Amino acid sequence: MRTLVEIGRETYGHDDRAINKHSERKYRDADGNFYVLSRTLDGCPPFFEAYGPYRPEHQGALPRLRVMRQECWGDGWTWQKAVRVFCRELNATTSNG
């Protein structure tokens, strides 16, 4: 089982230039791969998306991860539930960095 270390949190879209609002949590595993768990804040209800694995030198669109065989999932879920299901999909646990 891999361990994902949380390495950052950001929220986007709190200005007039944004297309939508979302919040992200970024993770790294021991092999140097990165993952992103993103929650769309202006969806009704809010939903989650996941990306990874990717390397620091990656350019372009991030590889999308399917969770529960879906690209968008967890309508209205809490972060805690979404992280738990995201980790189960990756056979991982989390640790705050």
SULMO-V359883 format. One record per backbone hydrogen bond with DSSP energy under -1.0 kcal/mol. CO is the residue of the C=O (numbers start at 1). NH is the residue of the N-H. Records with the same first field share a line. If there is no record, write none. Layout:
CO->NH ; NH
This chain:
2->93
4->95
5->28
6->97
8->26
10->24
12->22
15->18
21->41 ; 42
22->12
23->39
24->10
25->37
26->7 ; 8
27->35
28->5
29->32
33->29
34->54
35->27
36->51
37->25
38->49
39->23
46->76
47->40
48->73
49->38
50->65
51->36
54->34
55->58
63->52
67->70
70->67
73->48
74->77
78->82
79->83
80->84
81->85
82->86
83->87
84->88
85->89
86->90
87->92
91->2
93->4
95->6
